[in-house]
Amino acid sequence: SGYITIGYRGSYTIGREAQADAKFRRVARITVCGKTALAKEVFGETLNESRDPDRPPERYTARYYLKFNFLEQAFDRLSEAGFRMAACSSTGTCAFAPEQGGPADDKIWTSYTEYVFCRD
């Protein structure tokens, strides 16, 4: 039993024609927070441990990330291992983006989202 938290940062640009002109970027990295043994059990070889190598199995870490970039794949693995979603949270910020060479009224939105999964 235990908890695993999945997190990711996302961004997109919205121009004047908000619905027709949205440009989404792919998820760059999916982070994993939880007990090392649970993370290894669920994600196996797809878990990148390079930022926190040699972590004892009973200890927690927030420094792992996945070698793939598809949230659905992470959710499927958690479901197959008996986890269920317990909570989620998201934040977002907005900035104008004229310095990136776009029109002066383009906006860049960034977000951070976390999903908490638990297994009894």
N, C-alpha and C positions, 0 to 999 in steps of 0.2 A: 504494500500500500504506500501511497505517497502522492506528491504533486510534481508536475512538470509545467513550466511556463514557457510558451513559445512567443517570441517577439520579432517584430520587423519594422523597418523604416520604409516609408514610401514617399513618392513625390509626383506631382503632376503640374502641368501648366494649363491655365485657362485664359483664353484670349477674349476678344469682344463677343464673339459668338459662342458663348459658354458651352452649350451642348455639342455643337458641331466641331469645335476646335480644341477639345481637351486632348492633351498629349500625356499619356501615362508612361512611366518608366517601370521597368521590371523590378521585382523585389531583389535587392542586391545581396542580402544575407538574412538568414533566419537564425536567430539566436535561441539558445536552449539554457534554461535555468532549472536546476533541481539537483537531486541526489545523484551522484556520479553513477552508481550501480543501476538506477532506474533508467537514466539517459542512455547508457550503453545497452541495456536490455531492449529498449524500444527501438533505438536508431542504429545499433550495431556499427558496421563499417562506414555508414553514412554520417556518423558523428565526427566532426573535426575537433580534436582535443589539443591542437597545437598551441592554443593560448593558455592552457592550464594542464600541461602534461603531468603525469604521475600523481594525479589527485586520488586520494584513498576512496574506495567505493562507498563508504558510509558518510562521506563529507558532501556538502553542497557546493555548487559552483554556478556562476552566472557568465562564465567565459567560453562556453562551448558554442559552436554553431554548426549548421548542417551543410553538407557538401552539395546539396541540391537547393533549388530556389522556388519550389512549388509548395505553397501552403497546403494544398489538398493532399499531397503526398505525406506531409508531416501529420495531418489530421487522420489519414487512413492508418498510418502506423500506430498512432496513439489509440485509435479505436480498436484495432486488432489486438493490442496488448491489454485491453480491458479498461482503458481510461475513458472518462467522459468529461465534457467541457463543464466547468463549474462557474467561470466568470470570464469576462473580457473587458478591456478598457482601451480607449483610443484618445489621442490628443492631436491637435492640428494647429499649424501656424501658417500665416500668409505673408508674402513679401512681394513687392513689385520687382519686376525683372528687366528693366531697361538696360542694365549694364551687361546682360548676356546677349545683346544684339537683337532682341525682340522689340516689338512695338512698346511704346511707353506705358500702355495700359495693360500689358500682360502681367499676370500674377503667377507666382510659383507657390504652391501649397506643399507643405511637408507634413507628414503624420508619423506617429509612432503608435503601434498597436500591440497589445499583449493578450494572449489567450491562456487562461489557467485551466489545466486538466488535472483531474484527480482519479485515483483508483483506491477503492476500499479494500 
